[in-house]
Amino acid sequence: MRVKVFSNRRDTPELEAEINSWLTSNSNIQISHVKQSYAYDGKRVFYTLISIWYTGQQTKVADL
């Protein structure tokens, strides 16, 4: 089991695009769980955290 964590404090469409791009590049994986949470940095900024738990091999950046 492996996990890929995405986070941002930007616009939701940017985070969605990043996740979709990663999923497209890693079509050989099998997703087991997707979890979402928020983190607070103490300076009035909230971060969205999304973890995707999967099996299989992630495509290496050099392979793209």
OpenMM code with the backbone's topology and positions (N, CA, C; nanometers):
from openmm import Vec3, app, unit

residues = "MET ARG VAL LYS VAL PHE SER ASN ARG ARG ASP THR PRO GLU LEU GLU ALA GLU ILE ASN SER TRP LEU THR SER ASN SER ASN ILE GLN ILE SER HIS VAL LYS GLN SER TYR ALA TYR ASP GLY LYS ARG VAL PHE TYR THR LEU ILE SER ILE TRP TYR THR GLY GLN GLN THR LYS VAL ALA ASP LEU".split()
positions = [
    Vec3(0.0860, -0.1179, 0.0000),
    Vec3(0.0000, 0.0000, 0.0000),
    Vec3(0.0899, 0.1233, 0.0000),
    Vec3(0.0552, 0.2182, -0.0831),
    Vec3(0.1272, 0.3448, -0.0922),
    Vec3(0.0272, 0.4588, -0.0765),
    Vec3(0.0807, 0.5799, -0.0531),
    Vec3(-0.0072, 0.6959, -0.0391),
    Vec3(0.0536, 0.8139, -0.1139),
    Vec3(-0.0309, 0.8896, -0.1796),
    Vec3(0.0073, 1.0148, -0.2445),
    Vec3(-0.0743, 1.1239, -0.1772),
    Vec3(-0.0062, 1.2274, -0.1265),
    Vec3(-0.0734, 1.3354, -0.0545),
    Vec3(-0.0693, 1.4617, -0.1399),
    Vec3(-0.1840, 1.5234, -0.1527),
    Vec3(-0.1971, 1.6500, -0.2227),
    Vec3(-0.2400, 1.7546, -0.1215),
    Vec3(-0.1869, 1.8750, -0.1335),
    Vec3(-0.2298, 1.9826, -0.0447),
    Vec3(-0.2198, 2.1145, -0.1186),
    Vec3(-0.3000, 2.2085, -0.0733),
    Vec3(-0.2899, 2.3437, -0.1270),
    Vec3(-0.3677, 2.4404, -0.0410),
    Vec3(-0.3400, 2.5647, -0.0627),
    Vec3(-0.4185, 2.6698, 0.0007),
    Vec3(-0.4704, 2.7625, -0.1085),
    Vec3(-0.4627, 2.7140, -0.2291),
    Vec3(-0.5047, 2.7900, -0.3453),
    Vec3(-0.6478, 2.7541, -0.3817),
    Vec3(-0.6765, 2.7824, -0.5027),
    Vec3(-0.8074, 2.7570, -0.5591),
    Vec3(-0.8344, 2.6069, -0.5702),
    Vec3(-0.9559, 2.5675, -0.5457),
    Vec3(-0.9939, 2.4274, -0.5577),
    Vec3(-0.9729, 2.3728, -0.6989),
    Vec3(-1.0041, 2.4470, -0.8053),
    Vec3(-0.9797, 2.3928, -0.9396),
    Vec3(-0.8329, 2.3576, -0.9664),
    Vec3(-0.7388, 2.4294, -0.9063),
    Vec3(-0.5972, 2.3954, -0.9225),
    Vec3(-0.5649, 2.2606, -0.8583),
    Vec3(-0.6193, 2.2392, -0.7400),
    Vec3(-0.5974, 2.1116, -0.6717),
    Vec3(-0.6615, 1.9986, -0.7510),
    Vec3(-0.7805, 2.0210, -0.8001),
    Vec3(-0.8495, 1.9205, -0.8811),
    Vec3(-0.7690, 1.8868, -1.0063),
    Vec3(-0.7154, 1.9863, -1.0726),
    Vec3(-0.6354, 1.9637, -1.1932),
    Vec3(-0.5086, 1.8842, -1.1611),
    Vec3(-0.4445, 1.9160, -1.0470),
    Vec3(-0.3241, 1.8428, -1.0071),
    Vec3(-0.3549, 1.6951, -0.9814),
    Vec3(-0.4641, 1.6684, -0.9127),
    Vec3(-0.5034, 1.5296, -0.8839),
    Vec3(-0.5394, 1.4576, -1.0131),
    Vec3(-0.6181, 1.5208, -1.0984),
    Vec3(-0.6575, 1.4575, -1.2248),
    Vec3(-0.5370, 1.4277, -1.3129),
    Vec3(-0.4403, 1.5181, -1.3161),
    Vec3(-0.3189, 1.4958, -1.3943),
    Vec3(-0.2414, 1.3761, -1.3405),
    Vec3(-0.2296, 1.3684, -1.2074),
    Vec3(-0.1586, 1.2563, -1.1469),
    Vec3(-0.2307, 1.1249, -1.1763),
    Vec3(-0.3626, 1.1249, -1.1662),
    Vec3(-0.4391, 1.0033, -1.1944),
    Vec3(-0.4245, 0.9602, -1.3399),
    Vec3(-0.4263, 1.0548, -1.4314),
    Vec3(-0.4097, 1.0240, -1.5738),
    Vec3(-0.2718, 0.9645, -1.6005),
    Vec3(-0.1709, 1.0186, -1.5342),
    Vec3(-0.0339, 0.9703, -1.5525),
    Vec3(-0.0083, 0.8364, -1.4845),
    Vec3(-0.0964, 0.7969, -1.3948),
    Vec3(-0.0786, 0.6734, -1.3182),
    Vec3(-0.2002, 0.5820, -1.3318),
    Vec3(-0.2401, 0.5585, -1.4541),
    Vec3(-0.3604, 0.4785, -1.4786),
    Vec3(-0.3428, 0.3313, -1.4420),
    Vec3(-0.2193, 0.2895, -1.4123),
    Vec3(-0.1934, 0.1495, -1.3772),
    Vec3(-0.2107, 0.1195, -1.2285),
    Vec3(-0.2506, 0.2179, -1.1478),
    Vec3(-0.2669, 0.1951, -1.0048),
    Vec3(-0.4110, 0.1547, -0.9721),
    Vec3(-0.4267, 0.0953, -0.8555),
    Vec3(-0.5586, 0.0588, -0.8045),
    Vec3(-0.5823, 0.1391, -0.6772),
    Vec3(-0.6805, 0.2280, -0.6785),
    Vec3(-0.7072, 0.3138, -0.5630),
    Vec3(-0.7855, 0.2364, -0.4578),
    Vec3(-0.7375, 0.2433, -0.3328),
    Vec3(-0.8024, 0.1745, -0.2214),
    Vec3(-0.8857, 0.2696, -0.1364),
    Vec3(-0.8323, 0.3888, -0.1063),
    Vec3(-0.9009, 0.4862, -0.0215),
    Vec3(-0.8674, 0.6271, -0.0673),
    Vec3(-0.9614, 0.7176, -0.0458),
    Vec3(-0.9368, 0.8607, -0.0650),
    Vec3(-0.9859, 0.9295, 0.0616),
    Vec3(-0.8983, 1.0088, 0.1228),
    Vec3(-0.9325, 1.0791, 0.2462),
    Vec3(-0.9094, 1.2283, 0.2271),
    Vec3(-0.9914, 1.3087, 0.2930),
    Vec3(-0.9784, 1.4541, 0.2863),
    Vec3(-0.9798, 1.5111, 0.4269),
    Vec3(-0.8967, 1.6117, 0.4480),
    Vec3(-0.8977, 1.6831, 0.5751),
    Vec3(-0.8466, 1.8241, 0.5514),
    Vec3(-0.8474, 1.9016, 0.6574),
    Vec3(-0.7986, 2.0388, 0.6509),
    Vec3(-0.6952, 2.0591, 0.7599),
    Vec3(-0.5978, 2.1428, 0.7320),
    Vec3(-0.4970, 2.1795, 0.8309),
    Vec3(-0.4955, 2.3307, 0.8438),
    Vec3(-0.4640, 2.3777, 0.9627),
    Vec3(-0.4604, 2.5209, 0.9911),
    Vec3(-0.3186, 2.5576, 1.0306),
    Vec3(-0.2626, 2.6615, 0.9699),
    Vec3(-0.1235, 2.6974, 0.9979),
    Vec3(-0.1064, 2.7968, 1.1122),
    Vec3(-0.2146, 2.8354, 1.1773),
    Vec3(-0.2065, 2.9289, 1.2875),
    Vec3(-0.2033, 3.0748, 1.2447),
    Vec3(-0.2053, 3.0977, 1.1160),
    Vec3(-0.2020, 3.2347, 1.0625),
    Vec3(-0.3249, 3.2630, 0.9768),
    Vec3(-0.4345, 3.2021, 1.0128),
    Vec3(-0.5625, 3.2192, 0.9434),
    Vec3(-0.5632, 3.1629, 0.8019),
    Vec3(-0.4783, 3.0649, 0.7754),
    Vec3(-0.4755, 2.9990, 0.6453),
    Vec3(-0.5071, 2.8513, 0.6651),
    Vec3(-0.6067, 2.8042, 0.5941),
    Vec3(-0.6436, 2.6630, 0.5960),
    Vec3(-0.5903, 2.5960, 0.4702),
    Vec3(-0.5407, 2.4750, 0.4858),
    Vec3(-0.4910, 2.3958, 0.3743),
    Vec3(-0.5823, 2.2760, 0.3549),
    Vec3(-0.6120, 2.2449, 0.2329),
    Vec3(-0.6840, 2.1233, 0.2004),
    Vec3(-0.5820, 2.0118, 0.1845),
    Vec3(-0.6066, 1.8992, 0.2478),
    Vec3(-0.5199, 1.7823, 0.2361),
    Vec3(-0.6018, 1.6669, 0.1818),
    Vec3(-0.5540, 1.6062, 0.0771),
    Vec3(-0.6200, 1.4888, 0.0192),
    Vec3(-0.5160, 1.3794, 0.0059),
    Vec3(-0.5453, 1.2634, 0.0605),
    Vec3(-0.4543, 1.1497, 0.0474),
    Vec3(-0.5236, 1.0411, -0.0337),
    Vec3(-0.4495, 0.9883, -0.1282),
    Vec3(-0.4987, 0.8799, -0.2133),
    Vec3(-0.4126, 0.7584, -0.1830),
    Vec3(-0.4762, 0.6564, -0.1276),
    Vec3(-0.4088, 0.5311, -0.0920),
    Vec3(-0.4269, 0.4350, -0.2078),
    Vec3(-0.3168, 0.3745, -0.2527),
    Vec3(-0.3243, 0.2927, -0.3736),
    Vec3(-0.2242, 0.1780, -0.3695),
    Vec3(-0.2446, 0.0825, -0.4584),
    Vec3(-0.1490, -0.0255, -0.4812),
    Vec3(-0.1045, -0.0176, -0.6263),
    Vec3(0.0093, -0.0773, -0.6545),
    Vec3(0.0668, -0.0696, -0.7890),
    Vec3(0.1810, 0.0297, -0.7896),
    Vec3(0.2438, 0.0436, -0.9030),
    Vec3(0.3599, 0.1298, -0.9164),
    Vec3(0.3217, 0.2650, -0.9737),
    Vec3(0.3657, 0.3683, -0.9065),
    Vec3(0.3468, 0.5047, -0.9552),
    Vec3(0.4438, 0.5270, -1.0702),
    Vec3(0.4000, 0.5969, -1.1738),
    Vec3(0.4872, 0.6298, -1.2850),
    Vec3(0.5920, 0.7295, -1.2396),
    Vec3(0.7161, 0.7044, -1.2708),
    Vec3(0.8234, 0.7951, -1.2339),
    Vec3(0.8217, 0.9159, -1.3253),
    Vec3(0.8610, 1.0309, -1.2717),
    Vec3(0.8632, 1.1537, -1.3498),
    Vec3(0.9469, 1.1364, -1.4747),
    Vec3(1.0587, 1.0652, -1.4654),
    Vec3(1.1469, 1.0431, -1.5805),
    Vec3(1.0789, 0.9594, -1.6893),
    Vec3(0.9767, 0.8794, -1.6499),
    Vec3(0.9069, 0.7930, -1.7450),
    Vec3(0.8030, 0.8674, -1.8263),
    Vec3(0.7667, 0.9883, -1.7844),
    Vec3(0.6604, 1.0622, -1.8528),
    Vec3(0.7083, 1.1234, -1.9818),
] * unit.nanometer
topology = app.Topology()
chain = topology.addChain("A")
for resn in residues:
    res = topology.addResidue(resn, chain)
    for name in ("N", "CA", "C"):
        topology.addAtom(name, app.Element.getBySymbol(name[0]), res)
